[in-house]
Amino acid sequence: MSLLLTALLRAPSAAPSSLFSHAPAQEIAPVSNTTEDGVSIDSTQEPGSETPPEILNMQGNREEVPTHEAADSQEEQAAPSQDSEPAMDTLQAQVDALRIRASELPEDRELTEQLAVEAEQLADTLMAQVAFVEAKQCWNLSYELRKKYVGDEDFGLVPATIGHAKCDWNLELHEDAIAWYQHALAITDACKPESGDEKWSTKENILRGLVACYLYLQRPEEALGYSHQAYELATTAFGAMSSQALWSAAQLGETLRLGGMPEQAQTFNHKMFEICLSQSGGRQALCGLINKDDTQQQPPTPTVTNDPLPIRFWPTAPRKPEAILLCVHGMCLHSGGYQDFAKWMNRKGYFVVGVDVRGLGSWMSSQGQEYLNLDACIADITSVTAEMLQMFPDTPVFLIGESMGGGIVLQAAAENADNLAGVIASAPAAQRFKRGKETLRVVLQMTRGLDSHMDIAKDILPRATQNNELRQKWAGDPLARRFLSPRELISFQTFMSANAKRARSIRTLPVLVIQGMRDQLVKPRATEKLFASIASTDKTLIKLDDREHLTLELSQFTPQIIDMLIRWIDSHRSAAQAEMGVLYPSHSQFCPFETVHLPVGRLAS
């Protein structure tokens, strides 16, 4: 534990992290100017000044941005109780009651079967409450009860065997999980269940569980064979465009990437992209008339589904897009949060694509891929960018990200600037309010294990917005992940803390940074400091006076924000298309400047 804490709390110079280090934010001197639209540019704030910057509110009156201390105080009052998780003794009491009933059970097969089913149902409930120790006891009880009347290779033992493996996975007992998955695989191969589909679906889940364990243990060479088996089984049993093939292709691509085979990984990333296209209506429906003359390759028959997809499309078909906007969401959200934003941008001729960050959104339903994986997300962005440029080779691509997504797109842009026309990052800084409180929660949670789960949403939501309706909408979204492990949170902080370093690598790409000045989650001054570190001379910082943390997702944009984005994109779209040798008239010219204060008005409807 002491070694873990030492690594966790090491000096900022070794691993800068907003969660574990404190550095004063640097002020930026705005350029004094006024745009043609009458948007005022603040020139009152001097570099290094300790006076809170002034802003224009919607009534045109000047007021102060809340200081860090004031925001911290407000957040302290708004923060919910930390004792909302179910009491462990209550959960254990439920398990103990089942065990007592099992010990008093007469020799009756029907009653034994009923109690085994009860144990499995309670185990499912406990797993949903991330009570994996108690759930594991229930799976053990079910396994023991069922074995009284069946052989070692009876298919009825498989649910308890897989459940036990999943609990071991979540309890960091990965070698034990592998042993249980291997046992489940042997049963599945030996038996003949009533439904063939049930057998194939179960076997595919077991194989993917094995892959997840080996990848976690950094043994991709042992995972590769199982991953190939899972993909072949999914395509054979369920179809090349099925959801099973989608998730198996995604996992196989990641296995190959981690195994040092990036070209082969790209093959399966392409398959994942094609399946998402197919399940969204098909290439022809999404691209409209653009590819009607392409007779060299017939697209697969669309298999439209309502299942959540890791890549979402909001096309402009049959109209050719003027630009492609690739959007990345924030923590505890998913790409569907951009739906209303995408519809507005579609009206302006922009094809919008959303990607789920690995471990969040739709990835939560993919066994073995539920853990936060930001490096893989950057690989996804690079892959999807290449796919979209193949579909629309003369169309500029812009990355858009908010909060965590803002940090991701900045780092993706640093790696892949040649294929991009620009990047837009909203609230991308790593430094947040209440860092000490966050650190303490993570350290305390580590005593339960690096992979134990803690509810981070109850800390994020009160600071992300003061709007109760928005909080409820956010909290009630089944794709909004609430629980993350200390290991994932440390990985997240390490990644986000590299934003400034990576921003210095963005030398020529146009960058637009947006920050809500009433943000009580990410510190606005930290975003200003990050903006200063961007090396590109074509950069713009827009301060939104009356906006909270979110300005683009969950319908938190306004017509003024949309107009500002369109003006910026159109200006740089024209420049990018000129470099491609394709000229389209720009809707308006956008003069680059450093900092704008903008009263943004009411939300768009």
C-alpha positions in Angstrom: 0.0 0.0 0.0 2.8 2.4 0.8 4.3 1.8 -2.6 1.0 2.5 -4.3 0.5 5.7 -2.3 4.1 6.8 -3.1 3.4 6.3 -6.8 0.0 8.0 -6.5 1.4 11.1 -4.7 4.7 11.4 -6.5 6.0 14.8 -7.4 4.2 16.7 -10.1 7.3 16.9 -12.2 7.4 13.1 -12.5 3.7 12.7 -13.3 1.7 15.9 -13.3 -1.8 15.4 -12.2 -4.6 17.8 -11.3 -5.9 15.2 -8.8 -2.7 14.9 -6.9 -0.8 18.2 -7.4 -1.5 21.9 -7.1 -0.1 24.5 -9.4 -1.3 28.1 -9.7 -3.1 28.9 -13.0 -1.4 31.4 -15.3 -3.4 34.3 -16.6 -3.7 35.2 -20.3 -3.8 38.7 -21.7 -6.7 38.9 -24.1 -6.3 40.9 -27.2 -8.4 44.1 -27.1 -10.8 44.1 -30.0 -14.4 44.0 -31.1 -15.9 41.7 -33.7 -18.2 42.7 -36.5 -21.1 41.2 -34.6 -20.4 43.4 -31.6 -19.0 40.6 -29.4 -16.8 42.4 -26.9 -13.2 41.2 -26.3 -12.1 41.7 -22.7 -8.9 43.7 -22.4 -9.1 44.6 -18.7 -7.3 41.6 -17.2 -3.6 41.9 -16.9 -1.3 38.8 -16.9 -0.6 37.5 -13.4 -3.3 39.7 -11.8 -5.0 38.2 -8.7 -8.2 40.1 -9.4 -11.0 37.9 -10.6 -11.7 38.6 -14.3 -14.8 40.6 -15.1 -17.4 39.5 -17.6 -20.5 40.9 -19.2 -23.6 39.1 -18.1 -26.8 38.8 -20.3 -28.0 42.2 -19.1 -24.8 43.8 -20.1 -23.7 44.5 -16.5 -20.3 43.6 -15.3 -19.9 41.0 -12.6 -17.2 38.8 -11.2 -16.5 35.2 -12.0 -16.8 33.2 -8.8 -13.4 32.7 -7.3 -12.0 29.2 -6.7 -12.8 29.5 -3.0 -16.4 30.6 -3.6 -17.0 27.8 -6.1 -15.4 25.3 -3.7 -17.7 26.5 -0.9 -20.8 26.3 -3.2 -19.8 22.8 -4.3 -19.3 21.7 -0.6 -22.9 22.7 0.1 -24.2 21.0 -3.1 -22.2 17.8 -2.7 -24.4 14.8 -1.8 -23.7 12.5 1.1 -20.9 10.0 0.6 -22.8 7.3 2.5 -25.4 6.4 -0.2 -24.0 3.0 -1.1 -25.8 0.0 0.3 -24.4 -1.1 3.7 -22.1 -4.1 3.3 -23.5 -5.8 6.5 -27.0 -5.6 5.0 -25.9 -7.3 1.8 -24.0 -9.9 3.7 -27.0 -10.6 5.8 -29.0 -11.5 2.6 -26.3 -13.9 1.6 -26.2 -15.5 5.0 -29.9 -16.0 5.0 -29.7 -17.9 1.8 -26.9 -20.1 3.2 -29.0 -20.9 6.3 -31.9 -21.9 4.1 -29.5 -24.1 2.0 -28.2 -25.8 5.1 -31.8 -26.7 6.2 -32.9 -27.8 2.7 -34.3 -31.3 2.5 -33.1 -33.7 -0.2 -35.5 -32.4 -2.8 -34.2 -31.6 -6.4 -37.0 -29.2 -7.2 -36.5 -27.2 -4.0 -32.8 -27.2 -4.5 -33.2 -25.9 -8.1 -35.5 -23.1 -6.8 -33.0 -22.0 -4.2 -30.2 -22.1 -6.8 -32.2 -19.7 -9.0 -32.8 -17.4 -6.0 -29.0 -17.4 -5.3 -28.3 -16.5 -9.0 -30.9 -13.7 -8.9 -29.4 -12.2 -5.8 -25.9 -12.5 -7.3 -27.1 -10.5 -10.3 -28.5 -7.8 -8.0 -25.4 -7.7 -5.9 -23.2 -7.4 -9.0 -25.3 -4.4 -10.2 -24.5 -2.9 -6.8 -20.8 -3.7 -7.3 -20.9 -5.9 -4.2 -18.7 -8.5 -5.8 -17.5 -10.3 -2.7 -21.1 -11.0 -1.7 -22.1 -11.9 -5.2 -19.3 -14.4 -5.5 -20.7 -16.2 -2.4 -24.1 -16.4 -4.1 -22.5 -17.9 -7.3 -20.6 -20.4 -5.2 -23.8 -21.4 -3.4 -25.7 -21.8 -6.7 -22.8 -23.9 -8.1 -22.8 -26.2 -5.0 -26.6 -26.6 -5.0 -26.7 -27.5 -8.7 -23.8 -30.0 -8.5 -25.8 -32.1 -6.1 -27.9 -33.5 -8.9 -25.9 -33.0 -12.1 -22.5 -33.9 -13.4 -19.4 -31.8 -13.7 -20.2 -31.0 -17.4 -23.8 -30.0 -17.1 -24.7 -26.8 -19.0 -26.7 -25.7 -15.9 -23.4 -25.0 -14.1 -22.3 -22.5 -16.7 -24.1 -19.4 -15.4 -22.7 -19.8 -11.9 -19.2 -20.6 -13.3 -19.2 -17.4 -15.5 -20.6 -15.4 -12.6 -17.8 -16.5 -10.4 -15.3 -15.6 -13.1 -16.8 -12.1 -13.5 -16.6 -11.5 -9.7 -13.0 -12.7 -9.6 -12.3 -10.3 -12.6 -13.7 -7.4 -10.6 -11.9 -8.4 -7.5 -8.5 -8.4 -9.2 -8.2 -12.1 -9.0 -7.5 -12.5 -12.7 -5.7 -15.9 -12.6 -8.7 -17.3 -10.7 -11.0 -15.7 -13.2 -9.1 -17.4 -16.0 -9.5 -20.8 -14.3 -13.3 -20.4 -13.9 -13.6 -19.2 -17.5 -11.6 -22.2 -18.7 -13.9 -24.5 -16.7 -17.0 -22.8 -18.3 -15.4 -23.2 -21.7 -14.8 -26.9 -21.1 -18.4 -27.4 -20.0 -19.8 -25.5 -23.0 -17.7 -27.5 -25.5 -18.7 -30.8 -23.9 -22.5 -30.3 -23.5 -25.4 -29.9 -25.9 -27.9 -27.3 -24.6 -31.4 -27.2 -25.9 -30.7 -24.0 -27.9 -27.7 -23.8 -30.3 -27.8 -20.0 -30.2 -27.5 -20.1 -26.4 -24.4 -22.2 -26.6 -22.7 -20.0 -29.2 -23.6 -16.8 -27.4 -22.3 -18.3 -24.1 -19.1 -19.5 -25.6 -18.4 -16.2 -27.3 -18.9 -14.4 -23.9 -16.5 -16.9 -22.2 -13.9 -16.4 -24.9 -14.1 -12.6 -24.6 -13.8 -12.9 -20.9 -10.6 -14.9 -21.3 -9.2 -12.3 -23.7 -10.0 -9.5 -21.2 -8.1 -11.3 -18.4 -5.0 -11.9 -20.5 -5.0 -8.4 -21.8 -5.3 -7.0 -18.3 -2.3 -9.2 -17.3 -0.4 -7.7 -20.3 -0.3 -11.1 -22.1 -1.8 -10.3 -25.5 0.0 -13.3 -27.1 -2.1 -15.6 -24.9 -5.2 -13.6 -25.6 -4.8 -13.7 -29.4 -6.0 -17.2 -30.1 -9.1 -16.8 -27.9 -9.9 -13.5 -29.6 -9.7 -15.0 -33.0 -12.0 -17.8 -31.9 -14.5 -15.3 -30.5 -14.6 -13.3 -33.8 -14.9 -16.4 -36.0 -17.7 -17.8 -33.8 -19.6 -14.4 -33.8 -19.4 -14.1 -37.6 -20.3 -17.7 -38.2 -23.1 -18.1 -35.7 -24.7 -14.6 -35.8 -23.5 -12.9 -39.1 -20.7 -10.7 -40.2 -22.7 -7.5 -39.5 -24.1 -8.6 -36.1 -23.6 -6.9 -32.8 -21.6 -10.0 -31.6 -19.3 -9.6 -34.6 -18.9 -5.8 -33.8 -17.7 -6.3 -30.3 -15.5 -9.3 -31.1 -13.9 -7.3 -33.9 -13.3 -4.4 -31.6 -11.6 -6.7 -29.0 -9.6 -8.5 -31.6 -8.4 -5.1 -33.0 -7.3 -4.0 -29.5 -5.5 -7.4 -28.9 -3.6 -7.0 -32.1 -2.7 -3.4 -31.2 -1.4 -4.3 -27.8 0.5 -7.2 -29.4 2.4 -4.9 -31.6 0.5 -5.6 -34.9 -1.0 -2.2 -35.8 -1.6 -3.0 -39.4 -3.6 -6.1 -38.6 -5.4 -4.2 -35.9 -6.6 -1.7 -38.5 -8.2 -4.5 -40.5 -10.6 -5.2 -37.6 -11.0 -1.5 -36.7 -12.3 -1.2 -40.3 -14.7 -4.1 -39.7 -16.0 -2.4 -36.6 -16.5 0.8 -38.5 -18.4 -1.1 -41.3 -20.6 -2.9 -38.9 -21.5 0.4 -37.2 -22.3 1.9 -40.7 -24.5 -1.1 -41.5 -26.4 -1.0 -38.3 -26.9 2.7 -38.7 -28.7 2.2 -42.1 -25.8 1.4 -44.4 -23.2 3.3 -46.4 -25.7 4.2 -49.2 -28.2 5.7 -46.8 -25.6 7.6 -44.8 -23.6 8.9 -47.8 -26.6 9.5 -50.1 -25.6 10.2 -53.7 -21.9 10.6 -52.9 -21.0 6.9 -53.6 -23.8 6.1 -56.2 -21.2 5.6 -59.0 -18.9 3.4 -56.9 -19.6 0.0 -58.5 -16.2 -1.6 -57.6 -17.4 -2.8 -54.2 -21.0 -3.5 -53.2 -21.7 -2.5 -49.6 -23.1 -5.2 -47.2 -26.8 -5.4 -46.7 -27.7 -3.0 -43.8 -28.7 -4.6 -40.5 -30.4 -1.7 -38.8 -30.5 -2.0 -35.0 -31.5 0.1 -32.0 -28.6 -1.2 -29.9 -26.1 1.4 -28.7 -23.2 1.6 -31.1 -19.6 2.8 -30.3 -19.7 4.9 -33.4 -22.8 7.1 -34.2 -23.5 8.9 -37.4 -25.6 12.0 -38.1 -25.3 12.4 -41.9 -26.2 15.2 -44.3 -27.3 12.8 -47.1 -28.2 13.3 -49.9 -26.4 16.7 -49.5 -22.6 16.5 -49.7 -21.2 17.6 -46.3 -19.2 20.8 -46.1 -17.2 19.4 -43.2 -17.0 16.4 -40.9 -17.2 16.9 -37.2 -15.9 14.0 -35.1 -17.2 14.4 -31.5 -15.8 12.9 -28.3 -17.8 13.1 -25.0 -17.0 13.8 -21.4 -16.7 11.5 -18.4 -19.9 9.7 -17.3 -21.4 10.5 -20.7 -21.5 8.9 -24.2 -21.7 10.0 -27.8 -25.5 10.2 -27.7 -25.1 13.4 -25.7 -24.3 15.1 -29.0 -27.5 14.2 -30.7 -29.2 17.6 -30.5 -26.0 19.4 -31.3 -25.5 17.1 -34.3 -29.0 17.9 -35.6 -28.2 21.7 -35.5 -24.9 21.2 -37.3 -26.6 19.0 -39.9 -28.8 21.9 -40.9 -25.6 23.8 -41.7 -24.3 21.0 -43.9 -21.9 19.3 -41.4 -21.7 15.4 -41.2 -21.4 14.6 -37.5 -19.8 11.4 -36.1 -19.7 10.5 -32.4 -17.4 8.0 -30.8 -17.8 6.4 -27.4 -14.7 6.5 -25.3 -13.7 2.9 -24.6 -15.0 1.8 -21.3 -18.0 4.2 -21.4 -21.3 4.4 -23.1 -22.0 1.4 -25.4 -18.7 -0.3 -24.3 -20.2 -1.0 -20.9 -22.3 -3.8 -22.6 -19.2 -5.4 -24.2 -17.8 -8.0 -21.9 -14.1 -7.5 -21.2 -14.1 -3.9 -22.6 -15.8 -2.1 -19.7 -12.6 -0.5 -18.4 -11.6 3.1 -19.3 -9.0 3.0 -22.2 -8.1 6.4 -23.4 -5.1 5.3 -25.5 -7.4 3.0 -27.4 -9.9 5.9 -27.9 -7.2 7.9 -29.6 -6.5 5.0 -31.9 -10.3 4.9 -32.6 -10.3 8.6 -33.5 -7.4 8.1 -35.9 -9.1 5.1 -37.5 -12.5 6.8 -37.8 -10.9 9.9 -39.3 -9.2 7.8 -42.0 -12.5 6.0 -42.7 -14.4 9.3 -43.1 -11.7 10.7 -45.4 -12.1 7.6 -47.6 -15.8 8.2 -47.8 -15.4 12.0 -48.4 -11.8 12.6 -49.6 -12.2 16.3 -50.3 -14.0 17.1 -47.0 -12.1 18.7 -44.0 -12.4 16.9 -40.7 -12.6 18.8 -37.4 -12.3 17.1 -33.9 -14.7 18.3 -31.2 -14.5 17.3 -27.6 -15.8 18.4 -24.2 -14.3 18.0 -20.8 -12.4 14.7 -20.9 -13.3 14.6 -24.6 -11.6 18.0 -25.0 -8.4 16.6 -23.6 -8.7 13.5 -25.8 -9.1 15.5 -29.0 -6.2 17.8 -28.2 -4.0 14.8 -27.7 -5.4 13.1 -30.8 -4.7 16.3 -32.8 -1.1 16.3 -31.6 -0.7 12.8 -33.0 -2.7 13.1 -36.2 -2.6 16.8 -37.3 -1.9 16.0 -41.0 -5.4 14.6 -41.5 -7.3 17.3 -39.7 -8.5 20.8 -40.5 -8.9 21.9 -36.9 -9.8 21.0 -33.3 -12.4 22.4 -30.9 -12.0 21.6 -27.2 -14.5 22.7 -24.5 -13.3 22.8 -20.8 -10.3 20.5 -21.6 -8.2 21.3 -18.6 -7.2 18.7 -16.0 -7.3 20.9 -12.9 -10.6 20.7 -11.1 -12.2 22.1 -7.9 -12.1 20.0 -4.8 -9.0 18.1 -5.7 -8.2 17.3 -2.1 -11.6 15.7 -1.6 -11.2 13.7 -4.8 -7.7 12.5 -3.8 -8.9 11.4 -0.4 -11.8 9.4 -1.8 -9.5 7.6 -4.3 -6.9 6.8 -1.6 -9.6 5.4 0.7 -11.1 3.4 -2.1 -7.7 1.9 -2.9 -7.9 0.1 0.5 -10.7 -2.0 -1.2 -8.5 -2.7 -4.2 -7.2 -0.8 -7.2 -10.1 -2.3 -9.3 -12.8 -1.8 -6.7 -15.6 0.5 -7.9 -16.6 3.9 -6.6 -19.5 6.1 -7.6 -17.9 9.2 -9.2 -21.1 10.5 -10.7 -22.4 11.8 -7.3 -19.3 14.0 -7.2 -19.3 15.1 -10.8 -23.0 16.0 -11.3 -23.4 18.6 -8.5 -20.4 20.5 -9.9 -21.1 20.0 -13.6 -24.5 21.7 -13.3 -26.9 23.4 -10.9 -29.8 22.5 -13.1 -31.8 19.7 -11.3 -33.6 18.6 -14.4 -30.3 18.2 -16.2 -28.9 16.3 -13.3 -31.8 13.9 -13.3 -31.6 13.4 -17.0 -27.9 12.7 -16.7 -28.1 10.4 -13.7 -31.0 8.4 -15.3 -29.2 7.7 -18.5 -28.5 3.9 -18.6 -25.4 4.6 -20.8 -23.9 7.1 -18.4 -21.4 5.2 -16.4 -21.3 6.0 -12.7 -18.8 3.6 -11.2 -15.0 3.7 -11.9 -12.1 2.1 -10.2 -9.1 3.9 -8.6 -6.9 2.3 -11.3 -9.1 3.9 -14.0 -9.2 7.3 -12.2 -5.4 7.4 -11.8 -5.0 6.5 -15.5 -7.5 9.2 -16.4 -5.7 11.8 -14.3 -2.3 10.8 -15.7 -3.7 11.1 -19.3 -5.4 14.5 -18.7 -2.3 15.9 -17.0 -0.4 15.4 -20.2 -2.7 17.8 -22.1 -0.4 20.8 -21.8 2.7 18.9 -22.9 0.8 17.5 -25.9 -0.7 20.9 -26.7 2.8 22.3 -27.2 3.1 19.8 -30.1 0.2 21.4 -32.0 2.1 23.9 -34.0 0.1 24.6 -37.1 -3.4 23.2 -36.6 -6.1 25.7 -35.9 -7.5 25.3 -32.3 -10.6 26.7 -30.7 -10.9 26.4 -26.9 -14.2 27.1 -25.2 -14.7 27.6 -21.4 -17.9 28.2 -19.4 -17.0 30.9 -16.8 -19.5 29.5 -14.3 -17.9 26.0 -14.5 -17.6 24.6 -11.0 -16.0 21.3 -12.1 -13.0 22.4 -14.3 -11.2 25.5 -13.2 -11.6 28.2 -15.9 -8.1 29.6 -15.2 -6.7 26.2 -15.8 -8.2 26.1 -19.3 -6.7 29.6 -19.9 -3.3 28.2 -18.9 -3.7 25.2 -21.1 -4.7 27.5 -24.0 -1.5 29.4 -23.5 0.5 26.2 -23.9 -0.9 25.5 -27.4 2.0 26.2 -29.8 -0.2 27.0 -32.8 -0.5 30.7 -33.7 -4.0 30.1 -35.1 -5.8 29.7 -31.8 -8.9 31.2 -30.2 -10.2 31.1 -26.6 -13.9 31.8 -26.1 -15.2 32.5 -22.6 -18.9 31.9 -22.2 -20.0 34.2 -19.4 -23.1 32.4 -18.1 -22.4 28.8 -19.0 -21.5 26.0 -16.6 -19.3 22.9 -17.4 -21.2 21.6 -20.4 -21.6 23.9 -23.5 -22.2 21.4 -26.3 -23.5 18.1 -24.9 -27.0 17.4 -23.5 -28.5 20.3 -25.4 -26.5 22.9 -23.4 -25.6 25.0 -26.4 -27.3 28.2 -27.6 -27.9 29.7 -31.0 -25.1 32.1 -30.3 -22.7 29.3 -29.5 -23.7 27.5 -32.7 -23.2 30.6 -34.7 -19.7 31.2 -33.3 -18.7 27.6 -34.0 -20.0 27.8 -37.6 -18.1 31.0 -38.2 -14.9 29.5 -36.9 -15.3 26.2 -38.8 -16.3 27.9 -42.0 -13.3 30.1 -41.9 -10.9 27.2 -41.4 -12.9 24.8 -43.7 -12.2 27.2 -46.6 -8.5 27.3 -45.8 -8.3 23.5 -45.5 -10.2 22.9 -48.8 -8.0 25.4 -50.6 -5.0 23.3 -49.5 -6.8 20.2 -50.9 -7.4 22.1 -54.2 -11.1 22.2 -53.6 -12.7 25.7 -53.3 -16.0 26.3 -51.6 -17.3 29.8 -50.7 -17.1 30.5 -47.0 -20.3 31.6 -45.2 -18.3 34.3 -43.3 -14.8 35.3 -42.4 -13.6 34.8 -38.8 -10.7 36.9 -37.6 -8.4 34.9 -35.3 -8.1 36.4 -31.9 -7.1 35.1 -28.5 -9.9 35.7 -26.0 -13.6 36.6 -26.4 -16.1 37.2 -23.6 -19.5 36.1 -25.0 -22.9 36.4 -23.3 -24.6 33.4 -24.9 -28.3 33.8 -24.2 -30.9 31.1 -23.8 -30.5 27.4 -24.7 -31.3 26.3 -28.2 -34.5 24.4 -28.7 
